[in-house]
Amino acid sequence: DEDRGHVVRIGIGVHVVNLADIDLQNGRFYADFEVYLHKEVDEDGRDYVYPRAALHDPYLQECGNMRHWVPYVPRGADELADLGLNLVNVDRLRSVNMVYGANGTVDHVRVQSHFFFRTNVTFWPLNVEALELMLEEQRDATTRDATRLFCHMPEYSGLSDSIRLPGTIDNRLLTYSWRILETCNPPYLRPVRECANNETSLFEEMCDCVPVEDFADDGFYDRESCGCKGGRRPSTRYYFAVNFRFPEVAAVLTAFLAPVVISFVNLASYLVPPAAIETRFNLCGSTLLATVMFHVSLKQQTPQSSVLTLADRVMFAIYTVIFSSFAISAVIMIAHYGRFRRLARGLFLFFRLVGPGLSLALLGSQAVHLPQYSSAVVSMGIAVAVIGVLHLTCRFGSLCTHGRRPWRWNWGRRTFRQLCVDLWTDPEDSEVAELQPIPPAGVATSSDLRLPLGSHGYLATPSFDTLAPRFGDEGPEALQALAKTQAELVATLQGMQREMEGLRRQARGRDDGHGEGHKDPSASTSHGASGGQVEMQSVAGNY
């Protein structure tokens, strides 16, 4: 029957007894499973054959309609490796044994070995790994035309309760799937596949291969071996995959908790004022270094690949957040120590609200592809932005309603400008002087008011521009009151100086009108100066 171009249907059931040693670095796992093989026969016990077109019948890939069957053993199994089973992805050290039933017939085949699999690192550590077991019949794989039609036996397939996978409480994280495909063996029409997307990129991408002309992409033939390479000898291959979903809570605690906490600590640096800019700069540098060290240790848990994992995308987003805060802190520090403290103050007030909101929006964006958590992170970013808008609204309202000043467009425009850059108003406005570099505290400059006190020195009072950046966040009204108080103090000191000059002139006049030749000039001068000092002290006391 096989020589006339007909195929025989073989039922396959895989029952996994144990799984262990899932190694993502080497793409290997240990499996202990049982393979049940049944051959469909008719009522007389002869092989039930199908035409070759049955290979493309999806209805026949389920063995539920197999009414008569007998245990199947490949011909010459004792003389063939692995009892005639072609374990495609098995390790070289393996154990394959037949298990006989009570009547002396073969019941199933027991297989114990390590198997290789392709890791799904794209969404690591929130990934689902497919631990595949691939089976073929050796004689069918070496013929030019397929002679076996495999079908899945669900009643003989599944996962045993004896599986003791480390890190899991029970087997709820384990599921299984199966599929049957026709794979093609050499000779190949195109040994080297051609990719439609040949553009070079920084990271590896899937190859969209160009199939050969006679390939029919109907879902029954393997696209890689039959379509892209054009293999000429098809054979039926059975895929049984154990899908292992990593625990999400453990994955988040392992891969994401530390960098997220580090980024949140870094976001708190936006609240540090320019007066403590050194502390803020050191905090940003420390969080950046801690993130780099954690990323290095995290990469040791994944295989070397040129594909960005989910952890890599999250870490790059956190790098962007921390480096942005680091750069902003550097600019504020340069402005602060470069005697442009009002500019530093304006940058601090602006990024205090914008920085955390944009950072959280970046962590929750689609570029990170953080499943199930992006909406929560975006919601946090929106909440921070709303809080910032409310803060700006309240501050703007307090500026508008202070002193019950009537609303005017010009005044509103100036108020909004003061709100955005902390009193950095138009130079044409007379309330605030032009922005100037800030001198060190206690050092008199040309912008300070110097009031001479006799011939012994002067009294230096700080100017309005010197005090404005150091005043704080109380607002422009308090600074205007400070300017008014300073003007009154200057007027008082000037009046006091005029009184003292008048007392000096009166003392000199008395000395000239009552001068006596026998008196010592130095004594007269001393007596006059003493009297003048007493009167000046009385005037100063009145002030």
SVG drawing of the C-alpha trace seen along z (x, -y; Angstrom):
<svg xmlns="http://www.w3.org/2000/svg" viewBox="-15 -134 64 145">
<polyline fill="none" stroke="black" stroke-width="0.4" points="0.0,0.0 2.8,-2.4 4.4,-1.7 1.2,-2.7 1.4,-6.2 -0.9,-5.7 -0.2,-6.9 -0.9,-5.2 -2.2,-7.2 -0.2,-6.9 -1.6,-8.3 0.9,-10.0 0.3,-10.9 3.0,-12.5 2.6,-12.4 5.2,-14.5 6.3,-12.9 8.8,-15.5 10.5,-18.8 13.6,-20.3 16.7,-22.4 15.3,-25.1 18.4,-26.9 17.8,-30.2 21.5,-30.8 22.1,-27.6 18.5,-27.1 18.2,-23.7 15.8,-21.8 15.4,-18.3 12.3,-16.2 11.1,-12.8 8.1,-11.8 6.2,-8.8 5.4,-8.4 2.3,-6.4 2.1,-5.2 -1.1,-3.7 -1.6,-2.6 -5.1,-2.8 -6.4,0.5 -9.7,1.7 -12.0,4.3 -9.9,7.1 -6.7,5.7 -5.1,4.6 -3.6,1.1 -6.2,-1.5 -4.7,-3.6 -5.4,-7.1 -4.6,-8.9 -1.7,-11.3 -4.2,-14.2 -5.1,-13.3 -1.9,-14.9 -3.6,-18.3 -6.9,-17.3 -7.0,-19.1 -9.9,-16.8 -7.5,-13.8 -4.9,-15.5 -7.1,-14.6 -7.3,-10.9 -10.7,-11.0 -12.3,-9.3 -9.8,-6.4 -12.1,-3.4 -9.7,-0.5 -6.0,-0.6 -3.1,1.5 0.1,0.6 2.7,-0.6 6.4,0.1 8.6,-1.1 9.9,1.7 13.3,2.8 13.1,0.7 15.6,2.9 18.2,2.2 17.6,-1.5 18.8,-4.3 16.2,-5.5 13.9,-2.6 13.1,-4.1 12.0,-7.5 13.9,-10.5 14.1,-12.9 15.1,-16.0 16.2,-18.4 17.5,-15.8 20.9,-16.0 23.5,-13.3 23.1,-11.6 19.7,-10.1 17.7,-7.1 15.0,-5.5 13.4,-2.3 10.3,-0.3 7.7,0.4 5.7,3.5 2.1,4.1 0.6,7.1 -0.1,9.0 3.5,8.7 2.9,6.0 4.6,2.7 2.6,0.1 4.7,-3.0 8.3,-4.3 10.0,-6.1 12.4,-8.9 14.7,-10.8 17.2,-13.4 18.0,-17.1 16.4,-18.9 17.3,-22.2 14.8,-25.0 14.9,-28.5 14.4,-31.0 11.7,-33.7 13.9,-36.6 11.8,-39.4 9.5,-39.8 11.9,-38.5 11.2,-38.3 7.5,-38.4 7.7,-35.7 6.2,-32.4 8.8,-29.7 7.7,-26.9 9.7,-23.8 9.3,-21.8 9.6,-18.1 10.0,-17.2 9.3,-13.7 9.7,-12.0 9.9,-8.4 13.4,-7.7 12.3,-5.7 9.7,-8.2 12.3,-11.0 14.6,-9.2 12.1,-8.5 11.3,-10.8 7.5,-10.9 5.8,-11.0 4.4,-7.6 3.1,-8.4 0.2,-10.7 0.5,-11.7 -2.5,-12.6 -2.7,-13.8 -4.3,-11.5 -5.5,-13.9 -6.5,-11.0 -2.9,-9.9 -1.4,-13.4 -0.9,-15.8 1.2,-16.9 1.6,-14.6 1.0,-15.8 4.5,-14.4 6.2,-17.4 8.2,-19.3 9.4,-22.4 11.4,-24.7 9.9,-28.0 6.3,-27.0 3.6,-26.0 1.7,-23.8 1.4,-23.2 -1.0,-25.9 1.7,-27.9 2.2,-24.9 0.1,-24.3 0.8,-22.3 0.1,-22.6 0.7,-20.5 1.0,-20.9 1.8,-18.7 3.7,-20.0 5.3,-18.6 9.0,-19.4 11.3,-19.1 14.8,-17.5 17.6,-17.9 18.3,-18.3 17.4,-22.0 16.7,-24.2 17.9,-27.2 20.4,-26.2 20.8,-29.8 17.5,-31.6 16.9,-35.0 15.3,-37.7 13.0,-40.3 14.1,-42.7 17.8,-43.0 18.2,-46.4 20.9,-46.5 19.7,-47.5 21.2,-47.9 19.2,-45.1 18.3,-41.7 15.0,-41.3 13.1,-38.3 13.9,-37.3 10.9,-37.6 12.3,-34.9 11.3,-34.7 9.8,-31.2 10.6,-29.2 8.1,-29.3 6.4,-26.0 5.8,-26.4 2.1,-26.4 1.7,-28.3 -1.4,-26.4 -0.3,-25.9 0.6,-22.2 4.2,-22.6 7.0,-24.2 7.8,-27.6 11.4,-27.6 12.5,-24.2 10.0,-23.7 9.3,-27.3 12.5,-29.3 15.0,-26.5 12.9,-24.4 13.5,-20.9 12.5,-18.1 11.8,-15.2 8.9,-15.9 8.3,-14.0 5.7,-14.4 6.9,-16.0 5.0,-16.1 5.6,-19.1 4.6,-18.9 5.3,-22.0 5.1,-22.6 4.4,-26.3 5.9,-27.6 4.8,-31.1 7.2,-32.7 5.5,-34.0 4.8,-37.7 5.2,-38.8 8.5,-37.1 9.7,-38.5 8.7,-42.0 10.4,-41.8 13.6,-40.3 14.0,-42.5 11.9,-45.7 11.6,-46.5 15.1,-47.8 15.4,-50.0 11.9,-51.4 12.8,-52.3 16.1,-53.9 14.2,-55.9 11.6,-57.1 14.4,-58.2 15.9,-60.1 12.6,-61.8 12.6,-63.1 15.7,-65.1 13.5,-67.5 12.2,-68.7 15.7,-69.7 16.2,-73.5 19.2,-75.2 20.6,-76.0 21.3,-72.3 22.4,-71.7 25.5,-69.7 23.4,-67.2 21.0,-66.9 23.9,-66.4 25.4,-63.7 22.1,-62.0 21.6,-61.8 25.1,-60.5 24.7,-57.8 21.4,-56.6 22.9,-56.5 25.8,-54.4 23.5,-52.0 21.3,-51.5 24.3,-50.6 25.6,-48.0 22.1,-46.5 21.7,-46.2 25.1,-44.4 24.0,-41.8 20.6,-41.5 22.2,-40.7 24.0,-37.7 20.6,-36.0 19.7,-36.1 21.4,-34.5 23.6,-36.6 21.4,-37.9 21.1,-41.0 17.4,-41.3 16.2,-43.9 14.3,-42.2 11.6,-43.8 14.0,-44.3 16.4,-46.1 13.6,-48.5 12.6,-49.3 16.3,-49.9 16.9,-52.2 13.8,-54.2 15.1,-54.4 18.5,-55.5 16.7,-58.3 14.9,-59.4 18.0,-59.4 20.3,-61.0 17.7,-63.7 17.6,-64.6 21.4,-64.4 21.7,-66.8 19.1,-69.3 20.9,-69.2 24.2,-70.0 22.7,-73.0 21.1,-74.3 24.5,-73.9 26.3,-75.8 23.8,-78.6 23.8,-78.7 27.6,-78.9 27.9,-81.0 26.2,-83.9 22.9,-83.5 20.8,-82.3 17.6,-83.6 17.9,-81.5 18.7,-78.5 15.6,-79.2 13.5,-79.5 14.7,-76.1 14.1,-74.5 10.5,-75.7 9.8,-74.7 11.3,-71.2 9.9,-70.5 6.5,-69.9 7.5,-68.9 10.3,-66.5 8.4,-63.8 5.4,-64.0 7.3,-63.4 9.4,-60.7 6.4,-58.7 4.8,-59.2 8.0,-57.8 8.0,-54.7 4.4,-54.0 4.7,-54.7 4.2,-52.2 7.9,-52.3 8.6,-50.4 5.9,-47.7 5.4,-47.0 2.3,-44.7 -0.4,-45.1 1.5,-47.9 1.7,-50.6 -1.8,-51.9 -0.9,-52.2 2.3,-54.1 0.6,-56.4 -2.1,-57.0 0.5,-58.0 2.1,-60.4 -1.3,-62.0 -2.0,-62.3 1.4,-64.1 0.6,-66.4 -2.9,-67.2 -1.3,-67.9 1.2,-70.2 -1.6,-72.1 -3.6,-72.5 -0.5,-73.9 0.1,-76.3 -3.5,-77.3 -3.6,-78.0 -0.4,-80.0 -1.7,-82.0 -4.9,-82.6 -3.1,-83.8 -1.2,-86.3 -4.4,-87.5 -6.3,-87.9 -3.5,-89.3 -4.5,-92.8 -7.7,-92.6 -6.1,-94.2 -8.3,-94.7 -7.8,-92.4 -5.9,-93.9 -4.4,-92.2 -1.0,-93.8 -0.8,-92.9 -2.1,-89.4 0.6,-89.0 3.3,-90.1 1.9,-87.8 1.9,-84.8 5.5,-85.6 6.5,-85.8 4.7,-82.5 6.6,-80.7 10.1,-81.9 9.9,-83.1 9.8,-86.8 11.8,-87.0 9.8,-89.9 10.2,-92.1 13.2,-94.4 10.8,-97.3 8.7,-96.7 9.7,-99.1 8.8,-96.8 11.8,-94.5 15.3,-95.4 17.2,-93.9 18.7,-90.4 22.2,-90.7 24.9,-88.2 24.6,-87.5 27.6,-88.5 28.8,-86.4 27.1,-87.1 28.8,-89.8 30.8,-91.3 29.8,-94.9 29.5,-95.6 28.8,-98.6 25.1,-97.7 25.0,-98.1 24.1,-101.4 27.2,-102.9 26.4,-105.6 29.6,-107.4 29.9,-107.7 32.3,-110.5 35.8,-110.0 36.1,-106.5 34.2,-104.4 30.7,-103.8 27.6,-101.7 26.9,-99.2 23.3,-98.0 22.5,-95.2 20.6,-96.2 17.2,-94.7 18.8,-92.5 21.1,-91.0 18.2,-90.1 15.6,-89.0 17.0,-85.6 17.7,-84.8 14.2,-85.7 12.5,-82.4 9.0,-81.5 6.9,-84.1 6.1,-85.9 6.5,-89.2 4.4,-91.1 6.8,-90.3 9.7,-91.4 8.0,-94.7 7.4,-95.2 11.1,-94.6 12.0,-97.1 9.8,-99.7 11.4,-99.0 14.8,-99.3 13.9,-102.7 12.6,-103.9 15.8,-102.7 18.0,-104.5 16.0,-107.7 16.4,-107.4 20.1,-106.8 20.5,-109.8 18.6,-112.0 20.7,-110.8 23.8,-111.5 22.6,-115.1 22.0,-115.6 25.5,-114.4 27.1,-116.7 25.1,-119.6 26.3,-118.7 29.9,-118.6 29.5,-122.1 28.0,-123.5 30.9,-122.1 33.5,-123.6 31.6,-127.0 31.7,-127.0 35.4,-126.3 36.0,-129.2 33.8,-131.7 35.1,-131.0 38.7,-130.2 41.4,-131.4 45.1,-131.6 46.3,-130.0 44.2,-126.9 45.7,-123.9 44.2,-123.4 44.2,-119.7 42.2,-120.0 39.6,-122.3 39.3,-119.9 38.9,-117.0 36.4,-118.9 34.4,-119.9 34.5,-116.4 33.4,-115.0 30.4,-117.3 29.5,-116.5 29.7,-112.8 27.4,-113.1 24.8,-115.0 25.2,-112.6 24.6,-109.7 21.4,-111.4 20.2,-111.9 21.1,-108.3 19.2,-107.1 16.1,-109.0 16.3,-107.3"/>
</svg>
